[in-house]
Each structure stands twice: as C-alpha cells, then as structure tokens.
Amino acid sequence: AFAVFARDRQVPAHHLAKLPADRQAEAGPAVLHLRRCLGLTQRDVAEALGMTQAAIHSIEVGKHRDVYPSTLRKLAAFFAVTPEYFYQKEGR
C-alpha cells in the first residue's frame, strides 16, 4: 500500500519507517526523507509550495527547527501527511 502522495509520485509505506532513529522533534529529517523517497529536488518542492529552495534547504538541515505552522501545513498537504507526522519519533 502507498501512504504518501505528492504530485504524481508515490512513496511506498515501508519507506516511512526509515527515518533516522536519533532524530529530534523537528521537521527537517522527515521533509528530507520524504523528498528523497519521491525523487524530488529541493527546488521541485519549493516551486510546488511557493517557497525558495533555500527555505527548503534550511528546514531540512535544521537551520530553522521552529517551522512556522503555515509552512508545516503546506509541507504536510504536499506530502499527504498530517503536520504531526513531522514530529513523530521512529516506529510509525
């Protein structure tokens, strides 16, 4: 079964369990993981969400750990997950 849809691509559900075990409660690792699973570039995601590539990069590398709620909602909608997904620990 497929759990995440973004544009015309799908991420198999088993990829969702492969987030780093030591991740903190931050969106970056989840955004990076989902984007890579979909084979998208930071620019692809940024353009789809009306953001800059630099903003997506900053989120992914943890430069901005406190992501605005509106940005989190955009990311969640794009990746077809709930905003809470980005703050879950391992073991989905």
SULGIHU-V223597 format. One record per backbone hydrogen bond with DSSP energy under -1.0 kcal/mol. CO is the residue of the C=O (numbers start at 0). NH is the residue of the N-H. Records with the same first field share a line. If there is no record, write none. Layout:
CO = NH + NH
This chain:
0 = 12
3 = 10
5 = 8
8 = 5
10 = 2 + 3
11 = 14
12 = 15
14 = 17
19 = 22
23 = 25
26 = 30
27 = 31
28 = 32
29 = 33
30 = 34
31 = 35
32 = 36
33 = 37
34 = 39
35 = 38
40 = 44
41 = 45
42 = 46
43 = 47
44 = 48
45 = 50
51 = 55
52 = 56
53 = 57
54 = 58
55 = 59
56 = 60
57 = 62 + 63
64 = 66
67 = 71
68 = 72
69 = 73
70 = 74
71 = 75
72 = 76
73 = 77
74 = 78
75 = 80
81 = 84
82 = 85
83 = 86
84 = 87
